Amino acid sequence: MKLLAFIPIRLTLLLILGILLGYFFTFNLQYLQIFIIVLFLVLAAIFLFEKNTKSILFGIVSAILFVSIGTYSYTNAQPINHEDHYIKLTFSDYDIWNLKIKEVLKPTQYSSRYYATVKSIGAHPTNGTILISIPNDSSIASLKIDDELMTYSKIEIIAPPLNPHQFDYKNYLKSLGIYHQMRIKPRQFTVTPTVKTSLKGIAAKARNHIIAKLKNENFGKDELGVIQALLLGQRSEISQETYTNYQKAGAIHILAVSGLHIGILLLLIQFLLSPIKQLPKGRTIILLLSVILLWGFAFVAGLSASIIRATTMFTFIAYALYLNRPSNTFNILALSILFILLFIDPNLLFQVGFQMSYAAVFAILWIFPLLKNIWYPKNKIVRYFWQLLCVSIAAQLGVLPISLFYFHQFPGLFFISNLVIVPALGLILGMGILVIFLSLINWLPSQIALIYNDIIWLMNSLIAWVAQQESFIFKAIPFDFIQLILSFTVIVLGLELWAKFNYKRLVLFFTCIICFQGYTIYQEYEANERIEAIVLHKTKERIIFSRNGKNLSILNDGNNQTNYLITGYTTAERVRTIRFDTLKNSYLFKDEPLIIIDSTGIYPPSPSHKILLTQSPKINLDRLIDSIKPSEIIVDGSNYNSYVDRWKATCIKNKIPFHYTGEKGAYYLE
């Protein structure tokens, strides 16, 4: 299929190119506005004089215009670029912040977390969003969307990852327009009366009311958690074991209300409303009711970003069905991305959920017809499941490179869970909506609740069985950005070759495969030659990685438990073998000694190049510097903060380089 033949597809690609330019480079908003206006005038002049929209000049100016619009939309979407952002104000640590809860996040073991809009600082109205966390306290009720509070807490910069190959939470929040956080103690804030209720706040209240009603019914704990995720977009009640099972089974998309759910719901609505076609203007009534019911479901499910974009896309598809032009789905998809989503919020382009959703949809629309034509069973039931398998394979092929890049794993039995659950998802969603409706009017028969509970239990049991087949779950797959781009190129060229076989496409396809394999082999060679030692940061613990090629020695205090620090590093760095060892008092790395001074405070009197302080040793650092004259002092996360501050001041006074892993991140011994 020649995608570039569709004008909306071309414009979408140009918009994305402009967004990427805005992401990697800094532009002035005013200059961009002037440039876009000039381009519009030039385009209008070309059209008036040439009367031809297919000329090369018109095409070039149009392309530059849409790239500029993409750059402008991204630059304009960054809150920090606006004059009313709170960072533009001058404020002190004692100013009162007026905050409004924007979103309630999943709580941690120790605190509740929220995104909050900054309404004012002191007497100055302002704007912007920050992350706030409040320690869990049984005496304080959880905050809700639209709650307003006054606090005098200080804001903090969100720290980047301190260790190699950790999740970059700072960059993730930046993509949401959040640059600071605030840790608020229970007695440092007061909740004030809400002045204005938002649509999202009303949706949250409606959802909380439904959840309260469902909790009064006889649902199991795990079943209720899955019901809330499937129908209400609320995953905080799902147990970690159940969530992990869905991950391993390749069915995690079922727990996130997205395009799959909205699409099935649209088909269900269209089927139930089909008798209305016989009425005058029946098709128009079906369209209006379909859109209203879709957005009603999105409202009840919380109006999250993923739900809004899925509902927007299927609103366009419902309109295409109304026009009897469903074959133009690529145009509809491109228009929904361009005019409704990316133009309004270009930050979506850098969010994993957005990337995977549209990669799956594009893959289904492009790859599914090719797979379906391989075999056409005469039996309707066999044909249905064959086509379902083709859809599942197409979707997985579309998201495979993204999944490997972000999560480094692949569920080999994904088709089993999809073949069984996806056909039943319409029944599950339809029955779930009926259960919610009957529960709200206090007329839910216990038999229906029990049947629905058993259906969810069966689904969870199937997922758990698939997840137990560990040999079919491929984990710890190293996959970087270059491999991501090359793998997508291989897939696209392979599909083009499949659609139309010729020598040129064959050469391009195999050339790309060779590039992918060559790059992978080079990365393996690099990993085998690499030698490094790293002092990592971990609160109240000390840990050093000593690597020689693909062999890693983990030096710590005898804790042999594999954790997120080890898993992320070994996967990304292609490490094959791991060995644990206890820390000693000195090491030699590339002919340079490293002396480790622990809680005993004992150190050799001989000069040393570098000193690592761990476990808060009670030493006189001035005397140590005078006696062994180190070239650098390294401090890890096992030390008291008060000690670290004192040592830092001493090093500054003595003009000795000082590296604290909790501030500067992991230290690489060179």
Salt bridges, closest charged atoms under 4 A:
ASP147 OD2 - LYS144 NZ 3.94
GLU148 OE2 - LYS119 NZ 3.23
GLU156 OE1 - ARG183 NE 3.00
GLU470 OE2 - LYS248 NZ 2.98
GLU470 OE1 - LYS475 NZ 3.34
GLU496 OE1 - ARG505 NH1 3.34
GLU524 OE1 - LYS550 NZ 2.25
GLU524 OE2 - ARG574 NE 3.24
GLU524 OE1 - ARG576 NH2 3.67
GLU532 OE2 - ARG547 NH1 3.88
GLU541 OE1 - LYS538 NZ 3.58
ASP557 OD1 - ARG542 NE 2.88
GLU573 OE2 - HIS165 NE2 2.66
GLU573 OE1 - ARG530 NH1 2.45
GLU573 OE1 - ARG547 NH1 2.71
ASP581 OD2 - ARG579 NH1 3.69
ASP581 OD2 - LYS584 NZ 3.67
GLU592 OE1 - HIS609 NE2 3.38
ASP622 OD2 - LYS653 NZ 3.28
GLU663 OE2 - LYS648 NZ 3.08
